[in-house]
Amino acid sequence: MNRKTLLSIAVFAVVLVGAVLYFKSVPRSKQSTANTSTTETSDWKTYTNKEYGFQLTLTDAWKGYRVRKEIDPNGITILEFEVPIKDKEYGTGTGFAPPFLMAVYAKNQWGMVPKEGEPGGNDRMSKSDTYIFTFSGGWTDTPPEELKNVDFHIADLMTSFKLLP
């Protein structure tokens, strides 16, 4: 073999070994994770509610969202996290649909509502010194057609829930 061929092989070998060592040293989270179920949340947006003292994070699927506050007949606050839709006749006809609902109970209201596992009961998410927070799915019947395949990461959204100091 001539000197030029040996030099080319040596350079190729050094590059190959370097690439192998690099990919072995890069943490798995920075490598491609096409077949994993982890959720990257660094580009999620933080929603903060100072009135009730909590925050949570929302993905890009929530673009253009709004939070509508209602008080039910028992005085319980319902926060409807809604996203814009094209179907103006869906639900309330406002052009928004709620993939996620949160109820905020004052501690004295908690005894008058069904508990987890009971008919009409909501799953408790957290509690503060003043409030108890529960969640439920927002669709009144079925989601609007345009949102049937949208992943709102509801489980991750609930996990991101934090009380403010």
Secondary structure, DSSP 8 states (H G I E B T S, - for coil): --HHHHHHHHHHHHHHHHHHHHHHHS-GGGS--TT------TT-EEEEETTTTEEEEE-GGGTT-EEEEEE-TTS-EEEEEEEE-S-TTSTTSSSEEEEEEEEEEEGGGGGGS--TTSTT--EEEEE-SSEEEEEEE--SSS--GGGTT----HHHHHHT-EE--
